[in-house]
Amino acid sequence: MASFDPLAPGSAATLVLVGTRVSGMMLIAPSFATTVVPRLVRVAIVVLLTVLLQPAVLPLVTDPQLTLSAVATEALVGFAIGLGAAVIVGAAEMAGDVMAVQIGLSGSAILDPVDTSAQLPVLGVLLRMFTIALLLTLDLHHVMLQAMADSFSTLVPGSAVDAAGGLRSMVAVGSALFAIGIRFAAPVIAVVLLATIALAILSRAAPQINLISVSFPVQIAIGLFVLSAALPAIGRTLQGWPSVYQDLLARTGDGFVATP
């Protein structure tokens, strides 16, 4: 690979476009966009990745132009790359929120130490941190960086891009968050629903039982037990996340490709 030469023709414009795409990914990508990572560290990562990628991208670019639309498009493409991984983490968080409602723990909140620093349902925070930790052990950051490097050959900076189609594909990819989240939460939802039906039948058979005082601790105990039993299955599902991520990226990339 050629060395970094800031004085080469088109080098400065290519550097800005590459840095904009990398910055777009850093805005949303899990493990990079968290507030736990200091701002200066994130800026240093953007600069380092830009300098490393620019020599490989420069031969692909022909007459780069620093226009507002080109910069906005590069930021959008980078955002789409990070969105594919953020959807998986967001799905786990949504699954935790749904579980909390079904179990009866929606009122129990904890300070989110990673992103928002707001009060969030404890199961949502738990599953998101569990997912991020597991994905990092499966080289989440390496897969995203490889996807970023590959994107420059598919969508060359400064080339014609269908931004509207890309936005539509990003919205479609975002809808996958709900499907993946419900899949994660399905075991707990099903078992808690059966427990609720059983308690309802029990209340009809024995009206003297105070159903309200009995149902909450029973639902919480059953829900947490099923969640603990389902965590290994969720972990095995997340082991196949690279294929899901590549599928999401392919769908998003198809939307950005401009039709002649």
PEHUPE-V662581 format. One record per residue. N is the residue number from 1. RES is the residue in one letter. PHI is phi in degrees with one decimal (999 if undefined). PSI is psi in whole degrees, -180 to 180 (none if undefined). OMEGA is omega in degrees with one decimal (* if undefined). Layout:
BEGIN
n-><N	N>
res-><RES	RES>
phi-><PHI	PHI>
psi-><PSI	PSI>
omega-><OMEGA	OMEGA>
END
This chain:
BEGIN
n-><1	2	3	4	5	6	7	8	9	10	11	12	13	14	15	16	17	18	19	20	21	22	23	24	25	26	27	28	29	30	31	32	33	34	35	36	37	38	39	40	41	42	43	44	45	46	47	48	49	50	51	52	53	54	55	56	57	58	59	60	61	62	63	64	65	66	67	68	69	70	71	72	73	74	75	76	77	78	79	80	81	82	83	84	85	86	87	88	89	90	91	92	93	94	95	96	97	98	99	100	101	102	103	104	105	106	107	108	109	110	111	112	113	114	115	116	117	118	119	120	121	122	123	124	125	126	127	128	129	130	131	132	133	134	135	136	137	138	139	140	141	142	143	144	145	146	147	148	149	150	151	152	153	154	155	156	157	158	159	160	161	162	163	164	165	166	167	168	169	170	171	172	173	174	175	176	177	178	179	180	181	182	183	184	185	186	187	188	189	190	191	192	193	194	195	196	197	198	199	200	201	202	203	204	205	206	207	208	209	210	211	212	213	214	215	216	217	218	219	220	221	222	223	224	225	226	227	228	229	230	231	232	233	234	235	236	237	238	239	240	241	242	243	244	245	246	247	248	249	250	251	252	253	254	255	256	257	258	259	260>
res-><M	A	S	F	D	P	L	A	P	G	S	A	A	T	L	V	L	V	G	T	R	V	S	G	M	M	L	I	A	P	S	F	A	T	T	V	V	P	R	L	V	R	V	A	I	V	V	L	L	T	V	L	L	Q	P	A	V	L	P	L	V	T	D	P	Q	L	T	L	S	A	V	A	T	E	A	L	V	G	F	A	I	G	L	G	A	A	V	I	V	G	A	A	E	M	A	G	D	V	M	A	V	Q	I	G	L	S	G	S	A	I	L	D	P	V	D	T	S	A	Q	L	P	V	L	G	V	L	L	R	M	F	T	I	A	L	L	L	T	L	D	L	H	H	V	M	L	Q	A	M	A	D	S	F	S	T	L	V	P	G	S	A	V	D	A	A	G	G	L	R	S	M	V	A	V	G	S	A	L	F	A	I	G	I	R	F	A	A	P	V	I	A	V	V	L	L	A	T	I	A	L	A	I	L	S	R	A	A	P	Q	I	N	L	I	S	V	S	F	P	V	Q	I	A	I	G	L	F	V	L	S	A	A	L	P	A	I	G	R	T	L	Q	G	W	P	S	V	Y	Q	D	L	L	A	R	T	G	D	G	F	V	A	T	P>
phi-><999	-65.5	-79.6	-72.8	-129.1	-69.1	-97.9	-69.6	-58.7	77.4	-65.5	-65.4	-65.0	-63.7	-61.7	-66.2	-66.0	-64.4	-63.0	-67.1	-65.7	-63.9	-64.0	-60.3	-66.1	-67.3	-69.9	-131.6	-63.4	-58.6	75.1	-101.0	-88.5	-70.9	-72.9	-64.4	-77.3	-58.6	-59.4	-64.7	-66.8	-65.1	-63.8	-64.4	-64.9	-60.6	-63.0	-63.6	-64.5	-64.1	-65.6	-74.7	-85.9	-58.2	-61.6	-77.8	-84.2	-55.2	-65.3	-83.2	-90.8	-118.1	51.6	-67.8	-121.0	-89.8	-104.4	-62.1	-66.9	-66.0	-65.8	-64.4	-65.2	-62.8	-63.4	-67.4	-64.6	-62.7	-61.5	-65.7	-65.6	-70.4	-63.6	-58.0	-80.2	-65.0	-62.3	-66.7	-67.3	-63.5	-64.7	-64.4	-65.5	-63.9	-61.0	-63.9	-64.7	-65.3	-60.7	-60.6	-66.7	-67.6	-75.7	110.4	-107.2	-65.1	-80.6	-89.2	-121.1	-138.2	-68.9	-71.1	-85.7	-105.3	-114.9	-91.4	56.5	-113.2	-80.0	-127.9	-55.4	-63.4	-70.0	-64.4	-65.2	-61.0	-69.5	-66.9	-66.5	-62.4	-67.6	-62.8	-62.5	-68.8	-67.6	-66.7	-67.9	-98.1	63.6	-55.0	-66.1	-66.7	-65.0	-66.9	-67.0	-66.1	-64.3	-63.4	-64.6	-68.8	-65.3	-71.3	-82.4	-80.8	-121.1	-67.8	-57.3	87.6	-81.5	-68.7	-133.4	-86.9	-64.5	-64.0	-64.8	-64.6	-63.0	-63.4	-68.3	-66.8	-64.2	-65.2	-65.7	-60.6	-67.1	-65.9	-56.3	-69.4	-64.8	-67.6	-63.3	-64.9	-64.1	-66.0	-85.9	-55.5	-59.3	-67.9	-61.1	-65.2	-68.5	-65.8	-63.8	-63.3	-64.7	-65.1	-62.7	-63.5	-67.2	-64.4	-64.4	-64.2	-67.1	-73.5	-75.7	-131.6	-62.2	-72.1	-74.6	-77.4	-62.9	-64.1	-71.9	-92.0	-68.2	-62.8	-63.6	-67.3	-62.6	-64.9	-63.8	-65.8	-62.8	-67.6	-64.9	-66.3	-62.0	-63.6	-73.7	-86.6	-57.8	-61.0	-66.7	-63.8	-62.8	-65.2	-65.4	-69.4	-63.1	-93.3	-63.9	-57.7	-68.1	-65.3	-63.8	-64.0	-65.6	-63.5	-66.3	-63.7	-65.4	-69.9	-61.8	-61.9	-69.7	-80.3	-67.8	-78.9	-82.4	-66.3>
psi-><140	154	164	123	98	-13	1	153	127	3	-44	-45	-42	-37	-43	-43	-43	-44	-35	-42	-42	-40	-38	-41	-40	-20	-25	-18	132	147	-20	-38	-2	150	-12	-35	121	149	-41	-34	-41	-40	-40	-38	-42	-47	-44	-47	-37	-45	-35	-35	-29	-42	-32	-28	-31	-43	-20	-21	134	117	64	139	130	80	164	-40	-38	-43	-43	-38	-43	-41	-38	-41	-44	-40	-39	-36	-43	-29	-36	-40	-36	-30	-40	-44	-41	-34	-40	-40	-42	-38	-41	-39	-42	-42	-42	-40	-45	-38	-34	19	17	-25	-15	116	158	151	123	112	-3	-53	-65	-20	30	170	119	157	138	-36	-33	-44	-41	-49	-34	-45	-36	-43	-44	-43	-42	-42	-32	-36	-21	21	47	-47	-37	-41	-41	-40	-37	-39	-37	-45	-41	-28	-26	-27	-28	-46	91	133	134	-7	169	128	139	89	-39	-43	-36	-41	-41	-41	-33	-39	-41	-39	-39	-31	-22	-20	-43	-40	-44	-41	-43	-34	-40	-40	-8	-45	-44	-42	-44	-46	-42	-36	-44	-39	-38	-43	-42	-40	-37	-43	-40	-38	-32	-36	-33	82	-20	-14	131	97	-37	-43	-23	-37	-40	-54	-34	-46	-42	-45	-46	-44	-45	-35	-45	-39	-45	-35	-28	-15	-43	-38	-39	-40	-41	-36	-41	-20	-25	17	-31	-39	-38	-42	-44	-37	-43	-40	-39	-41	-40	-43	-37	-34	-31	-21	123	130	137	none>
omega-><-180.0	178.6	-179.1	-179.5	-176.8	-178.0	178.9	179.1	-179.9	-176.0	-176.5	-179.7	178.1	178.9	179.7	-178.8	178.4	179.1	178.4	178.8	178.2	179.2	177.3	177.2	-176.9	-179.2	-172.3	-173.8	176.6	-179.7	175.6	-173.1	-176.9	179.6	176.8	177.2	-178.5	-177.1	-179.7	177.9	179.0	177.4	179.4	177.8	178.3	-179.3	-178.8	179.9	180.0	-179.4	-179.5	-175.8	-173.1	179.0	179.1	-177.9	-173.7	178.8	-178.7	-173.6	176.1	177.9	-179.7	-179.7	179.5	175.2	179.8	-179.7	179.7	179.6	179.4	179.1	179.0	177.2	179.9	178.6	177.3	177.6	-179.8	178.8	177.2	-178.2	-179.3	178.3	-179.6	178.5	-178.5	178.1	178.0	177.7	177.7	178.4	178.7	177.2	177.8	178.0	178.8	177.4	-179.2	178.9	-178.0	-178.0	-176.0	-179.7	-178.3	179.5	179.5	-177.0	179.4	178.4	179.0	-175.5	-170.2	-169.3	-166.4	-174.1	178.4	178.0	-179.2	176.6	-171.4	-179.0	176.6	177.7	-179.3	-177.2	177.9	179.1	175.8	-178.6	179.7	179.4	-179.7	-179.3	176.6	175.1	177.6	176.0	175.3	-175.6	179.2	-179.3	179.1	179.0	176.4	177.1	176.8	-179.9	-179.3	-176.2	-177.6	175.7	178.2	179.1	-177.1	179.0	-179.9	179.2	179.8	-177.6	176.9	-176.9	179.8	177.2	176.9	177.7	178.2	179.8	176.9	176.2	178.6	177.8	177.8	177.9	177.3	178.7	-176.7	-179.9	179.9	-179.8	178.3	177.3	177.2	-174.3	-173.0	-179.3	-178.5	-179.9	-177.8	-177.0	179.4	176.6	177.0	178.1	178.4	177.6	179.4	178.6	177.9	177.7	178.8	179.8	176.6	-179.4	-179.4	-175.7	-178.0	178.7	175.6	-172.5	-177.1	-178.9	-178.2	-170.0	-175.8	179.4	179.3	179.5	-179.9	-179.2	-179.9	-178.6	179.5	177.6	179.5	178.5	178.8	177.9	-177.5	-178.4	176.5	178.8	176.7	178.0	177.5	177.0	-179.3	177.0	177.7	-176.1	179.6	178.8	176.6	179.6	178.9	178.0	177.9	178.6	179.3	178.8	179.4	179.7	177.5	179.4	-178.2	-176.6	-178.2	177.7	-178.6	*>
END
